Amino acid sequence: MKTKNDDLIRQNKVFLWLAIGTLVLLAVPWLLMNFKVPLYDPGSGYEIINWDLTDFIVMGTLIFAISSLFVLAARKFRMSRQRVILASVLLFAFLYLWAELAVGIFTNWGS
């Protein structure tokens, strides 16, 4: 029988898992950058990822903050349908911020 304490979202150790997941996600561009793996860019062909420390800090903060916000808000919702809606809204917010920070896709229409 599942009790309240079994729900991972209700446990505070979930934030440790979020931090570990954030580091694993940030390891992908770091490895691609260090091994100079070219990725295809439709606008200019193949390019090597070139992030600096600020890029890693901003993306790590964004990933950890959005996922932590989901956990904190999901604790208020009991139904899985509400959690799916919340996750969808936060995913959209994450993708919007990511695109805006990366290239200013929504604010540089006339440039």
Secondary structure as GFF3:
##gff-version 3
##sequence-region A 1 111
A	DSSP	three_ten_helix	4	6	.	.	.	ID=ss1
A	DSSP	three_ten_helix	8	10	.	.	.	ID=ss2
A	DSSP	alpha_helix	14	34	.	.	.	ID=ss3
A	DSSP	beta_strand	38	41	.	.	.	ID=ss4
A	DSSP	beta_strand	45	48	.	.	.	ID=ss5
A	DSSP	alpha_helix	53	74	.	.	.	ID=ss6
A	DSSP	alpha_helix	80	103	.	.	.	ID=ss7
###
